[in-house]
């Protein structure tokens, strides 16, 4: 790991000139996340008064770098300093390196190890000693190693020179002398001369038990009067169907559900009317303040007893319209969604009951998602699990999964995309710290999938932490597929079918919860006259359910499968305009050759909506070409052949986390009558976008932004399509 990090540093230096144009104010903190490289512009105690404190360790440690023959190429002193901040009481770790005048090599890199479980920001002190300052700092993908680069020609630490004091600001409370500082040198020719390693201070992980806590998830604080008052302000009326008064829905003048609330779990979803979102989205620079002000104004800002609320990221929704094959529309940003996080002990809190966001259009605030519930301290203590143990546990889980995947695709590759430490709640009782590792998998065919591995940060977690969302109804395997006849269930039900990739059972959970959530939501509406949904088909997937399959020697049977259902869910791996039906690399569905779905396909088709729970299925304008999406094709091209009465198709334009809960969340909202487009984007946004994952996209008939699953009569053949997509 150390050697790989040093090699990585050399690749980083070539990008410094491009990075430097970004500019960073010297007074600001420079936070650093796993896998990131940041500029370090330098700071002072005047610019950052919080750095003031007392020196509690200050050691001079000699180092030496020798050649293979024993000749000394570089030698000097590592000054290892630890300061306890006066105000916060937390520890900051400093390193200052001197290269003796007798050296013949220049120093180019200094790294510090064992900073895995702590929050950090980095910089260097311009008001301290030394002459050479780093230009950039980087953090390894596994978070434990932080490096300061001196590799540009002007800031190499030449013989007789020394470095500025490089700073690693942490939330640690004590330290141990078990870390490693590595110094790298290069010869005048540019060749690496070697490295030296000395033992230095590092955060003591045992104290994390005192820094972090176990919380209990409080009771919902959403009230009926809050929701009713909010609905009146928006001109909405009660939608009915709430016999037990726990759920409430409110509809607009067109009968589209705009608000759903559940007082048993504190959920409120108010969705925008995207048909009216035609103006330019508001300036993102003011969006966060506007969102918080609005929540305060309408009395929906949650009461926070522990920690704080902070705007975290802004997701933008764009749209473009295509009139014909070959159209290359430019997107228009029409909506900004400000996600607001609950943070405690410096960590963000993530989970199904920790969501808070506001949608803003040119008309002002037009949507709210609020599931956030208060926290209380629990008496349980954190028996801290060191990062090294958590990383080993993650490696074992990853290794077991890779072993299974390579049975069907020996050339599959994987990449650790991100690492963090967060408070995790799963909608149960406890909120507890956990390490999270985001991994992206790429098949030999280029198909992608993503998974987040969650490792408890306590050796004695009060409840188990799962990678997949909690499912009270265990998933059932799909049936073996054969040609079946439609079986009705009452008058004109809405038939839906689910097709799950063979050879990768991770998708079963999402598929089954889509089914149970859709049924649960629909059961609330059927007493007031809505059509019932009918679970018509649930099969392992094959290409011939969708199109011709010459490779398998089977013709097109789509009329008996996809064509037999108004609503269709695909579960599996994907890439632009292609999905797999077996594992992550075989038996492909090629969207370019799909026979066309809907009432105008000449095959008595019923399909109105298709949901693709897969990566990259719907590329958007501006997305990079890859796989089956190749220049000069436009993002609309294949869809004109697919829309033969189809009204909408919903997918993603980025990597998708298999356990992102988008399918089940969509099913519940859509089952309650929320327009599909709103339900889909809200479901993807709720899953989070760490690492650039889970950005949704959709193609719909132009003007059908408010289509619901209950609006499933055949649409016209596609004359004009509208593409919608999310982006940072």
C-alpha positions as semicolon CSV with decimal commas, in nm:
position;residue;x (nm);y (nm);z (nm)
1;X;0,000;0,000;0,000
2;X;0,275;0,245;0,085
3;X;0,466;0,178;-0,236
4;X;0,152;0,217;-0,445
5;X;0,075;0,550;-0,279
6;X;0,422;0,682;-0,368
7;X;0,370;0,585;-0,730
8;X;0,031;0,750;-0,724
9;X;0,190;1,073;-0,605
10;X;0,409;1,097;-0,915
11;X;0,104;1,071;-1,139
12;X;-0,065;1,346;-0,942
13;X;0,213;1,600;-0,993
14;X;0,151;1,623;-1,366
15;X;-0,195;1,762;-1,297
16;X;-0,080;2,036;-1,060
17;X;-0,069;2,310;-1,324
18;X;-0,427;2,238;-1,422
19;X;-0,546;2,218;-1,061
20;X;-0,382;2,543;-0,960
21;X;-0,617;2,750;-1,171
22;X;-0,902;2,670;-0,933
23;X;-0,769;2,894;-0,655
24;X;-0,836;2,849;-0,283
25;X;-0,865;3,121;-0,020
26;X;-0,585;3,084;0,232
27;X;-0,813;3,142;0,529
28;X;-1,031;2,841;0,450
29;X;-0,999;2,488;0,577
30;X;-0,887;2,234;0,316
31;X;-1,083;1,916;0,397
32;X;-0,957;1,599;0,232
33;X;-1,156;1,284;0,160
34;X;-1,024;0,940;0,064
35;X;-0,877;0,927;-0,285
36;X;-0,870;1,307;-0,319
37;X;-0,593;1,547;-0,414
38;X;-0,624;1,909;-0,297
39;X;-0,429;2,232;-0,327
40;X;-0,275;2,353;0,000
41;X;-0,232;2,731;-0,025
42;X;-0,089;2,792;0,322
43;X;-0,247;2,948;0,630
44;X;-0,168;3,130;0,953
45;X;-0,294;3,142;1,308
46;X;-0,441;3,484;1,229
47;X;-0,642;3,338;0,942
48;X;-0,742;3,031;1,142
49;X;-0,751;3,117;1,515
50;X;-0,880;2,769;1,600
51;X;-0,529;2,631;1,533
52;X;-0,393;2,803;1,844
53;X;-0,287;2,560;2,114
54;X;-0,018;2,398;2,324
55;X;0,265;2,178;2,199
56;X;0,236;1,838;2,366
57;X;0,498;1,654;2,155
58;X;0,799;1,792;1,969
59;X;1,059;1,532;1,870
60;X;1,356;1,554;1,628
61;X;1,403;1,217;1,455
62;X;1,701;1,155;1,222
63;X;1,654;0,981;0,886
64;X;1,887;0,854;0,616
65;X;1,842;0,735;0,257
66;X;2,116;0,519;0,111
67;X;2,193;0,368;-0,229
68;X;2,217;-0,003;-0,298
69;X;2,591;0,022;-0,232
70;X;2,541;0,192;0,105
71;X;2,627;0,547;-0,006
72;X;2,427;0,815;0,178
73;X;2,213;1,004;-0,074
74;X;2,007;1,210;0,168
75;X;1,990;1,255;0,542
76;X;1,827;1,498;0,779
77;X;1,574;1,549;1,058
78;X;1,202;1,486;1,082
79;X;1,043;1,718;1,338
80;X;0,731;1,545;1,470
81;X;0,503;1,794;1,648
82;X;0,157;1,752;1,805
83;X;-0,051;2,049;1,921
84;X;-0,366;2,036;2,130
85;X;-0,604;2,311;2,019
86;X;-0,704;2,545;2,302
87;X;-1,068;2,584;2,200
88;X;-1,165;2,241;2,066
89;X;-0,920;2,026;2,263
90;X;-0,853;1,819;1,951
91;X;-0,508;1,732;1,815
92;X;-0,325;1,869;1,511
93;X;-0,025;1,680;1,372
94;X;0,264;1,873;1,215
95;X;0,570;1,755;1,027
96;X;0,880;1,959;0,934
97;X;1,170;1,797;0,743
98;X;1,526;1,921;0,699
99;X;1,751;1,794;0,419
100;X;2,115;1,824;0,529
101;X;2,360;2,019;0,310
102;X;2,572;1,705;0,268
103;X;2,290;1,528;0,081
104;X;2,307;1,473;-0,295
105;X;1,935;1,405;-0,352
106;X;1,626;1,625;-0,329
107;X;1,323;1,541;-0,110
108;X;0,993;1,527;-0,302
109;X;0,731;1,357;-0,086
110;X;0,639;1,321;0,282
111;X;0,360;1,083;0,386
112;X;0,198;1,012;0,723
113;X;0,021;0,683;0,802
114;X;-0,263;0,565;1,029
115;X;-0,503;0,856;0,993
116;X;-0,785;0,627;0,873
117;X;-1,065;0,680;1,127
118;X;-1,033;1,053;1,181
119;X;-1,167;1,357;1,005
120;X;-0,890;1,571;0,865
121;X;-0,815;1,886;0,680
122;X;-0,468;1,971;0,559
123;X;-0,251;2,274;0,489
124;X;0,088;2,424;0,581
125;X;0,182;2,712;0,808
126;X;0,327;3,021;0,642
127;X;0,383;3,178;0,986
128;X;0,618;2,901;1,101
129;X;0,973;2,805;1,010
130;X;1,101;2,648;0,690
131;X;1,134;2,748;0,327
132;X;0,976;2,489;0,096
133;X;0,598;2,453;0,092
134;X;0,396;2,163;-0,057
135;X;0,172;2,245;-0,352
136;X;-0,074;1,961;-0,303
137;X;-0,179;1,704;-0,049
138;X;-0,348;1,374;-0,119
139;X;-0,519;1,099;0,075
140;X;-0,509;0,733;-0,016
141;X;-0,836;0,566;-0,127
142;X;-0,834;0,370;0,199
143;X;-0,798;0,701;0,390
144;X;-0,516;0,596;0,622
145;X;-0,224;0,763;0,437
146;X;-0,187;1,139;0,379
147;X;0,090;1,273;0,157
148;X;0,241;1,620;0,100
149;X;0,401;1,668;-0,240
150;X;0,718;1,871;-0,307
151;X;0,775;1,732;-0,655
152;X;0,752;2,040;-0,874
153;X;1,099;2,173;-0,972
154;X;1,064;2,490;-0,766
155;X;0,957;2,333;-0,440
156;X;1,176;2,024;-0,417
157;X;1,363;2,023;-0,086
158;X;1,721;2,056;-0,208
159;X;2,032;1,986;0,006
160;X;2,051;2,244;0,283
161;X;1,681;2,339;0,257
162;X;1,387;2,249;0,480
163;X;1,007;2,227;0,453
164;X;0,737;2,441;0,601
165;X;0,534;2,282;0,883
166;X;0,272;2,068;0,708
167;X;-0,050;2,040;0,906
168;X;-0,301;1,757;0,953
169;X;-0,592;1,888;1,159
170;X;-0,797;1,608;1,324
171;X;-1,076;1,542;1,571
172;X;-0,858;1,300;1,771
173;X;-0,816;1,358;2,145
174;X;-0,491;1,172;2,212
175;X;-0,207;1,010;2,021
176;X;0,031;0,716;2,020
177;X;0,377;0,692;1,865
178;X;0,300;0,403;1,631
179;X;0,257;0,580;1,296
180;X;0,503;0,592;1,010
181;X;0,636;0,899;0,828
182;X;0,794;0,822;0,492
183;X;1,036;1,057;0,314
184;X;1,105;1,008;-0,055
185;X;1,408;1,149;-0,242
186;X;1,502;1,179;-0,610
187;X;1,840;1,211;-0,780
188;X;1,924;1,512;-1,000
189;X;1,835;1,292;-1,299
190;X;1,479;1,258;-1,166
191;X;1,519;0,890;-1,077
192;X;1,390;0,785;-0,737
193;X;1,679;0,766;-0,493
194;X;1,487;0,577;-0,227
195;X;1,279;0,627;0,085
196;X;1,332;0,645;0,459
197;X;1,074;0,563;0,726
198;X;1,060;0,682;1,086
199;X;0,808;0,614;1,362
200;X;0,596;0,920;1,450
201;X;0,278;1,021;1,631
202;X;-0,062;0,920;1,503
203;X;-0,416;0,948;1,643
204;X;-0,492;0,698;1,918
205;X;-0,791;0,506;1,795
206;X;-0,890;0,378;2,133
207;X;-1,018;0,725;2,219
208;X;-1,272;0,716;1,937
209;X;-1,503;0,538;2,182
210;X;-1,509;0,861;2,380
211;X;-1,539;1,078;2,069
212;X;-1,831;0,893;1,909
213;X;-2,161;0,770;2,049
214;X;-2,453;0,535;2,009
215;X;-2,783;0,717;1,959
216;X;-3,143;0,602;1,956
217;X;-3,375;0,713;1,680
218;X;-3,641;0,936;1,832
219;X;-4,015;0,932;1,770
220;X;-4,144;1,123;1,466
221;X;-4,209;1,491;1,530
222;X;-4,428;1,551;1,224
223;X;-4,788;1,646;1,311
224;X;-5,115;1,645;1,120
225;X;-5,155;2,019;1,173
226;X;-4,809;2,083;1,023
227;X;-4,892;1,887;0,709
228;X;-5,245;2,022;0,673
229;X;-5,123;2,381;0,713
230;X;-4,845;2,325;0,462
231;X;-5,090;2,174;0,210
232;X;-5,325;2,471;0,243
233;X;-5,040;2,711;0,169
234;X;-4,975;2,521;-0,153
235;X;-5,343;2,520;-0,258
236;X;-5,373;2,141;-0,231
237;X;-5,674;1,943;-0,110
238;X;-5,700;1,616;0,083
239;X;-5,688;1,314;-0,142
240;X;-5,873;1,066;0,076
241;X;-5,795;0,702;0,138
242;X;-5,667;0,756;0,493
243;X;-5,906;0,554;0,701
244;X;-5,661;0,504;0,988
245;X;-5,540;0,868;0,972
246;X;-5,176;0,761;0,977
247;X;-5,128;0,841;0,610
248;X;-5,244;1,153;0,433
249;X;-5,234;1,250;0,067
250;X;-5,301;1,588;-0,091
251;X;-5,370;1,643;-0,460
252;X;-5,358;1,933;-0,704
253;X;-5,631;2,047;-0,940
254;X;-5,545;1,773;-1,191
255;X;-5,583;1,503;-0,929
256;X;-5,209;1,429;-0,919
257;X;-5,085;1,345;-0,571
258;X;-4,836;1,611;-0,459
259;X;-4,804;1,532;-0,088
260;X;-4,784;1,200;0,090
261;X;-4,727;1,187;0,463
262;X;-4,711;0,910;0,719
263;X;-4,732;1,008;1,085
264;X;-4,631;0,663;1,205
265;X;-4,276;0,711;1,072
266;X;-4,259;1,089;1,018
267;X;-4,242;1,087;0,639
268;X;-4,342;1,388;0,427
269;X;-4,288;1,400;0,051
270;X;-4,404;1,706;-0,142
271;X;-4,315;1,672;-0,509
272;X;-4,288;1,951;-0,768
273;X;-4,504;1,972;-1,077
274;X;-4,231;1,915;-1,334
275;X;-4,467;2,007;-1,617
276;X;-4,439;2,364;-1,488
277;X;-4,060;2,353;-1,447
278;X;-3,972;2,529;-1,771
279;X;-3,774;2,831;-1,651
280;X;-3,405;2,835;-1,565
281;X;-3,312;2,686;-1,230
282;X;-3,218;2,939;-0,959
283;X;-2,859;3,039;-0,889
284;X;-2,698;2,758;-0,687
285;X;-2,500;3,007;-0,479
286;X;-2,815;3,118;-0,297
287;X;-2,994;2,784;-0,302
288;X;-2,879;2,652;0,037
289;X;-2,985;2,964;0,226
290;X;-3,316;2,979;0,040
291;X;-3,387;2,615;0,126
292;X;-3,323;2,660;0,498
293;X;-3,521;2,985;0,508
294;X;-3,814;2,813;0,341
295;X;-3,820;2,523;0,587
296;X;-3,820;2,776;0,870
297;X;-4,097;2,978;0,707
298;X;-4,333;2,680;0,660
299;X;-4,254;2,531;1,004
300;X;-4,097;2,215;0,863
301;X;-3,742;2,265;0,989
302;X;-3,678;1,967;1,220
303;X;-3,591;2,031;1,583
304;X;-3,229;1,925;1,638
305;X;-3,133;1,834;1,994
306;X;-2,799;1,680;1,904
307;X;-2,561;1,803;1,636
308;X;-2,651;2,044;1,358
309;X;-2,818;2,072;1,017
310;X;-2,591;2,157;0,724
311;X;-2,655;2,188;0,349
312;X;-2,439;1,919;0,188
313;X;-2,483;1,902;-0,188
314;X;-2,705;2,038;-0,464
315;X;-2,852;1,806;-0,726
316;X;-2,965;1,971;-1,050
317;X;-3,245;1,838;-1,269
318;X;-3,224;1,913;-1,642
319;X;-3,448;1,854;-1,941
320;X;-3,415;1,849;-2,319
321;X;-3,658;1,774;-2,603
322;X;-3,586;1,581;-2,920
323;X;-3,808;1,604;-3,226
324;X;-3,645;1,337;-3,441
325;X;-3,373;1,077;-3,469
326;X;-3,033;1,243;-3,455
327;X;-3,152;1,528;-3,231
328;X;-2,879;1,642;-2,994
329;X;-3,060;1,867;-2,748
330;X;-2,881;2,097;-2,511
331;X;-3,001;2,055;-2,160
332;X;-3,176;2,325;-1,965
333;X;-3,136;2,318;-1,587
334;X;-3,484;2,361;-1,440
335;X;-3,457;2,249;-1,077
336;X;-3,209;2,254;-0,788
337;X;-3,248;2,010;-0,500
338;X;-3,064;2,111;-0,184
339;X;-2,985;1,813;0,037
340;X;-2,950;1,899;0,405
341;X;-2,773;1,658;0,638
342;X;-2,784;1,604;1,011
343;X;-2,430;1,598;1,152
344;X;-2,317;1,491;1,500
345;X;-1,963;1,455;1,640
346;X;-1,837;1,575;1,303
347;X;-1,998;1,283;1,115
348;X;-2,296;1,291;0,879
349;X;-2,597;1,079;0,972
350;X;-2,736;0,867;0,688
351;X;-3,042;0,647;0,674
352;X;-3,408;0,629;0,570
353;X;-3,516;0,854;0,860
354;X;-3,244;1,115;0,811
355;X;-3,356;1,274;0,483
356;X;-3,421;1,644;0,434
357;X;-3,422;1,828;0,100
358;X;-3,586;2,120;-0,076
359;X;-3,655;2,152;-0,451
360;X;-3,619;2,501;-0,598
361;X;-3,734;2,615;-0,943
362;X;-3,758;2,957;-1,107
363;X;-4,089;2,992;-0,919
364;X;-3,922;2,937;-0,581
365;X;-3,948;2,635;-0,346
366;X;-4,165;2,367;-0,510
367;X;-4,080;2,044;-0,326
368;X;-3,977;1,903;0,011
369;X;-3,865;1,561;0,132
370;X;-3,856;1,524;0,511
371;X;-3,809;1,201;0,703
372;X;-3,561;1,336;0,959
373;X;-3,625;1,232;1,317
374;X;-3,459;1,353;1,638
375;X;-3,184;1,161;1,819
376;X;-3,120;1,081;2,183
377;X;-2,801;0,959;2,351
378;X;-2,808;0,590;2,438
379;X;-2,632;0,437;2,737
380;X;-2,445;0,190;2,514
381;X;-2,076;0,268;2,461
382;X;-1,869;0,236;2,146
383;X;-1,617;-0,047;2,174
384;X;-1,401;0,103;1,901
385;X;-1,292;-0,112;1,608
386;X;-0,962;0,017;1,462
387;X;-0,959;0,102;1,094
388;X;-0,712;-0,180;1,025
389;X;-0,962;-0,437;1,157
390;X;-1,251;-0,280;0,966
391;X;-1,044;-0,276;0,646
392;X;-0,959;-0,643;0,694
393;X;-1,327;-0,726;0,746
394;X;-1,417;-0,530;0,433
395;X;-1,143;-0,711;0,237
396;X;-1,283;-1,049;0,340
397;X;-1,635;-0,953;0,230
398;X;-1,509;-0,807;-0,097
399;X;-1,290;-1,109;-0,164
400;X;-1,580;-1,349;-0,116
401;X;-1,797;-1,150;-0,358
402;X;-1,521;-1,121;-0,618
403;X;-1,473;-1,496;-0,597
404;X;-1,840;-1,552;-0,679
405;X;-1,846;-1,299;-0,962
406;X;-1,533;-1,441;-1,123
407;X;-1,700;-1,780;-1,159
408;X;-1,902;-1,627;-1,442
409;X;-1,664;-1,348;-1,548
410;X;-1,297;-1,421;-1,472
411;X;-1,195;-1,079;-1,606
412;X;-1,416;-0,867;-1,384
413;X;-1,231;-0,577;-1,221
414;X;-1,312;-0,362;-0,920
415;X;-1,213;-0,023;-0,787
416;X;-1,249;0,130;-0,442
417;X;-1,421;0,461;-0,518
418;X;-1,464;0,615;-0,177
419;X;-1,429;0,555;0,195
420;X;-1,587;0,737;0,486
421;X;-1,688;0,713;0,848
422;X;-2,051;0,804;0,919
423;X;-2,336;0,753;1,160
424;X;-2,568;0,494;1,007
425;X;-2,932;0,431;1,089
426;X;-3,139;0,163;0,920
427;X;-3,486;0,269;1,025
428;X;-3,469;0,051;1,336
429;X;-3,375;0,168;1,687
430;X;-3,008;0,266;1,691
431;X;-2,780;0,510;1,511
432;X;-2,416;0,403;1,529
433;X;-2,079;0,481;1,369
434;X;-1,974;0,269;1,073
435;X;-1,702;0,254;0,809
436;X;-1,834;0,259;0,452
437;X;-1,644;0,141;0,144
438;X;-1,781;0,217;-0,204
439;X;-1,671;-0,031;-0,471
440;X;-1,740;-0,016;-0,844
441;X;-1,731;-0,338;-1,047
442;X;-1,669;-0,350;-1,422
443;X;-1,730;-0,662;-1,626
444;X;-1,526;-0,780;-1,921
445;X;-1,802;-0,634;-2,142
446;X;-1,785;-0,294;-1,969
447;X;-2,104;-0,327;-1,767
448;X;-2,100;-0,153;-1,429
449;X;-2,245;-0,204;-1,086
450;X;-2,174;-0,053;-0,748
451;X;-2,199;-0,170;-0,391
452;X;-2,135;-0,002;-0,057
453;X;-1,994;-0,227;0,214
454;X;-2,082;-0,113;0,567
455;X;-1,863;-0,225;0,859
456;X;-1,966;-0,142;1,219
457;X;-1,711;0,083;1,392
458;X;-1,793;-0,084;1,725
459;X;-1,699;-0,437;1,817
460;X;-2,027;-0,462;2,008
461;X;-2,291;-0,297;1,787
462;X;-2,632;-0,286;1,960
463;X;-2,794;-0,409;1,639
464;X;-2,650;-0,567;1,327
465;X;-2,553;-0,336;1,040
466;X;-2,638;-0,463;0,693
467;X;-2,510;-0,373;0,348
468;X;-2,863;-0,409;0,207
469;X;-3,162;-0,212;0,341
470;X;-3,364;-0,390;0,607
471;X;-3,643;-0,600;0,451
472;X;-3,914;-0,733;0,680
473;X;-4,036;-0,960;0,398
474;X;-3,750;-1,188;0,285
475;X;-3,696;-1,192;-0,088
476;X;-3,834;-1,483;-0,287
477;X;-3,654;-1,619;-0,591
478;X;-3,822;-1,564;-0,930
479;X;-3,971;-1,857;-1,113
480;X;-3,810;-2,035;-1,404
481;X;-3,933;-1,870;-1,718
482;X;-4,182;-2,015;-1,961
483;X;-4,450;-1,874;-2,187
484;X;-4,750;-1,796;-1,968
485;X;-5,101;-1,674;-2,024
486;X;-5,226;-1,359;-1,859
487;X;-5,427;-1,426;-1,544
488;X;-5,652;-1,139;-1,437
489;X;-5,735;-1,035;-1,082
490;X;-6,051;-0,829;-1,081
491;X;-6,165;-0,565;-1,325
492;X;-5,889;-0,410;-1,536
493;X;-5,596;-0,447;-1,297
494;X;-5,260;-0,284;-1,360
495;X;-5,036;-0,577;-1,447
496;X;-4,671;-0,549;-1,355
497;X;-4,380;-0,780;-1,428
498;X;-4,034;-0,805;-1,274
499;X;-3,736;-0,968;-1,449
500;X;-3,423;-1,033;-1,242
501;X;-3,074;-1,103;-1,375
502;X;-2,967;-1,466;-1,332
503;X;-2,645;-1,545;-1,151
504;X;-2,637;-1,246;-0,915
505;X;-2,880;-1,275;-0,625
506;X;-2,793;-0,929;-0,489
507;X;-3,071;-0,786;-0,706
508;X;-3,340;-1,001;-0,545
509;X;-3,380;-0,769;-0,249
510;X;-3,456;-0,461;-0,458
511;X;-3,691;-0,655;-0,685
512;X;-3,892;-0,810;-0,404
513;X;-3,926;-0,487;-0,209
514;X;-4,043;-0,312;-0,527
515;X;-4,326;-0,566;-0,530
516;X;-4,415;-0,541;-0,160
517;X;-4,400;-0,160;-0,157
518;X;-4,613;-0,125;-0,469
519;X;-4,877;-0,360;-0,326
520;X;-4,877;-0,181;0,012
521;X;-4,916;0,165;-0,140
522;X;-5,181;0,055;-0,387
523;X;-5,388;-0,107;-0,109
524;X;-5,436;0,239;0,043
525;X;-5,593;0,373;-0,279
526;X;-5,807;0,083;-0,403
527;X;-6,083;0,148;-0,145
528;X;-6,142;0,489;-0,305
529;X;-6,165;0,363;-0,662
530;X;-5,808;0,334;-0,790
531;X;-5,727;0,031;-1,005
532;X;-5,563;-0,258;-0,819
533;X;-5,214;-0,368;-0,916
534;X;-5,157;-0,731;-1,007
535;X;-4,822;-0,910;-0,972
536;X;-4,847;-1,073;-1,312
537;X;-4,494;-1,206;-1,374
538;X;-4,179;-1,256;-1,166
539;X;-3,911;-1,441;-1,362
540;X;-3,540;-1,489;-1,398
541;X;-3,442;-1,282;-1,698
542;X;-3,354;-1,389;-2,055
543;X;-3,309;-1,180;-2,371
544;X;-3,607;-1,348;-2,540
545;X;-3,842;-1,194;-2,283
546;X;-3,750;-0,862;-2,446
547;X;-3,640;-0,930;-2,806
548;X;-3,499;-1,184;-3,048
549;X;-3,212;-1,391;-2,910
550;X;-3,023;-1,539;-3,205
551;X;-2,733;-1,649;-2,983
552;X;-2,971;-1,865;-2,780
553;X;-3,165;-1,986;-3,082
554;X;-3,489;-1,840;-2,947
555;X;-3,711;-1,587;-3,120
556;X;-3,885;-1,281;-2,982
557;X;-4,133;-1,374;-2,706
558;X;-4,172;-1,021;-2,573
559;X;-4,545;-1,018;-2,651
560;X;-4,592;-1,277;-2,375
561;X;-4,368;-1,106;-2,121
562;X;-4,274;-0,737;-2,135
563;X;-4,571;-0,676;-2,364
564;X;-4,816;-0,835;-2,117
565;X;-4,756;-0,577;-1,844
566;X;-4,833;-0,210;-1,807
567;X;-4,542;-0,164;-1,564
568;X;-4,210;-0,349;-1,608
569;X;-3,908;-0,358;-1,377
570;X;-3,567;-0,477;-1,497
571;X;-3,305;-0,569;-1,235
572;X;-2,944;-0,627;-1,332
573;X;-2,619;-0,489;-1,469
574;X;-2,590;-0,238;-1,748
575;X;-2,405;0,009;-1,966
576;X;-2,534;0,269;-2,214
577;X;-2,821;0,110;-2,411
578;X;-2,742;-0,244;-2,297
579;X;-2,833;-0,468;-2,002
580;X;-2,740;-0,820;-1,903
581;X;-2,971;-1,107;-1,820
582;X;-2,704;-1,344;-1,691
583;X;-2,456;-1,227;-1,428
584;X;-2,276;-0,906;-1,527
585;X;-2,150;-0,989;-1,875
586;X;-2,368;-1,233;-2,067
587;X;-2,696;-1,277;-2,256
588;X;-2,736;-0,910;-2,337
589;X;-3,045;-0,700;-2,405
590;X;-2,956;-0,458;-2,683
591;X;-3,185;-0,155;-2,658
592;X;-3,106;-0,065;-3,021
593;X;-3,286;-0,378;-3,145
594;X;-3,581;-0,384;-2,904
595;X;-3,907;-0,453;-3,093
596;X;-4,097;-0,155;-2,952
597;X;-4,342;-0,160;-2,663
598;X;-4,692;-0,030;-2,609
599;X;-5,036;-0,043;-2,765
600;X;-4,911;0,064;-3,109
601;X;-4,652;-0,211;-3,156
602;X;-4,885;-0,434;-3,362
603;X;-4,863;-0,713;-3,101
604;X;-5,142;-0,609;-2,865
605;X;-4,882;-0,459;-2,635
606;X;-4,982;-0,317;-2,298
607;X;-4,649;-0,177;-2,176
608;X;-4,671;0,183;-2,057
609;X;-4,369;0,220;-1,827
610;X;-4,028;0,047;-1,797
611;X;-3,798;0,097;-1,499
612;X;-3,433;-0,003;-1,546
613;X;-3,262;-0,056;-1,210
614;X;-2,915;-0,069;-1,361
615;X;-2,613;0,147;-1,437
616;X;-2,585;0,387;-1,733
617;X;-2,903;0,264;-1,903
618;X;-3,020;0,608;-2,022
619;X;-2,733;0,835;-2,132
620;X;-2,810;1,205;-2,131
621;X;-2,689;1,494;-2,347
622;X;-2,326;1,564;-2,270
623;X;-2,251;1,218;-2,131
624;X;-1,934;1,053;-2,257
625;X;-1,977;0,796;-2,532
626;X;-1,920;0,435;-2,427
627;X;-2,040;0,081;-2,495
628;X;-2,345;0,089;-2,727
629;X;-2,376;0,470;-2,704
630;X;-2,137;0,575;-2,978
631;X;-2,077;0,892;-3,178
632;X;-2,251;1,037;-3,371
633;X;-2,560;0,890;-3,203
634;X;-2,775;1,125;-2,997
635;X;-2,918;1,024;-2,659
636;X;-3,269;0,997;-2,809
637;X;-3,192;0,785;-3,112
638;X;-3,290;0,436;-2,998
639;X;-3,594;0,552;-2,801
640;X;-3,799;0,650;-3,106
641;X;-3,803;0,282;-3,199
642;X;-3,891;0,168;-2,848
643;X;-4,183;0,407;-2,788
644;X;-4,473;0,234;-2,966
645;X;-4,738;0,342;-2,719
646;X;-4,488;0,337;-2,432
647;X;-4,530;0,647;-2,216
648;X;-4,207;0,658;-2,016
649;X;-3,888;0,475;-1,930
650;X;-3,678;0,545;-1,620
651;X;-3,316;0,456;-1,547
652;X;-2,978;0,607;-1,462
653;X;-2,691;0,781;-1,639
654;X;-2,425;0,685;-1,384
655;X;-2,315;0,393;-1,173
656;X;-2,598;0,266;-0,953
657;X;-2,556;0,119;-0,607
658;X;-2,726;-0,219;-0,609
659;X;-2,867;-0,149;-0,264
660;X;-2,961;0,217;-0,326
661;X;-3,333;0,151;-0,253
662;X;-3,440;0,341;-0,566
663;X;-3,675;0,068;-0,693
664;X;-3,869;0,017;-0,369
665;X;-3,885;0,391;-0,292
666;X;-4,018;0,458;-0,642
667;X;-4,276;0,179;-0,611
668;X;-4,418;0,314;-0,285
669;X;-4,447;0,674;-0,408
670;X;-4,581;0,575;-0,751
671;X;-4,830;0,335;-0,590
672;X;-4,969;0,627;-0,389
673;X;-5,023;0,829;-0,706
674;X;-4,711;1,048;-0,716
675;X;-4,623;1,118;-1,083
676;X;-4,364;0,866;-1,199
677;X;-4,102;1,121;-1,300
678;X;-4,111;1,284;-0,956
679;X;-4,115;0,949;-0,780
680;X;-3,812;0,828;-0,973
681;X;-3,594;1,134;-0,921
682;X;-3,688;1,157;-0,554
683;X;-3,602;0,790;-0,504
684;X;-3,259;0,830;-0,665
685;X;-3,183;1,146;-0,473
686;X;-3,272;0,980;-0,142
687;X;-3,010;0,714;-0,207
688;X;-2,732;0,975;-0,202
689;X;-2,471;1,061;-0,465
690;X;-2,142;0,985;-0,293
691;X;-1,876;0,899;-0,549
692;X;-2,094;1,038;-0,830
693;X;-2,338;0,746;-0,813
694;X;-2,718;0,724;-0,842
695;X;-2,799;1,009;-1,077
696;X;-3,132;0,926;-1,241
697;X;-3,254;0,987;-1,594
698;X;-3,574;0,927;-1,789
699;X;-3,722;0,950;-2,137
700;X;-4,094;1,029;-2,161
701;X;-4,346;1,137;-2,419
702;X;-4,327;1,516;-2,439
703;X;-4,585;1,673;-2,210
704;X;-4,629;1,360;-1,997
705;X;-4,435;1,478;-1,690
706;X;-4,735;1,406;-1,466
707;X;-4,803;1,051;-1,586
708;X;-4,873;0,809;-1,301
709;X;-4,874;0,430;-1,312
710;X;-5,254;0,466;-1,314
711;X;-5,233;0,656;-1,646
712;X;-5,139;0,358;-1,859
713;X;-5,348;0,371;-2,176
714;X;-5,138;0,356;-2,490
715;X;-4,965;0,683;-2,568
716;X;-4,919;0,809;-2,921
717;X;-4,625;0,685;-3,121
718;X;-4,327;0,900;-3,035
719;X;-4,334;1,224;-3,226
720;X;-4,153;1,420;-2,959
721;X;-3,968;1,283;-2,659
722;X;-3,836;1,463;-2,355
723;X;-3,528;1,351;-2,171
724;X;-3,478;1,438;-1,804
725;X;-3,167;1,379;-1,599
726;X;-2,995;1,463;-1,271
727;X;-2,641;1,595;-1,236
728;X;-2,427;1,767;-0,971
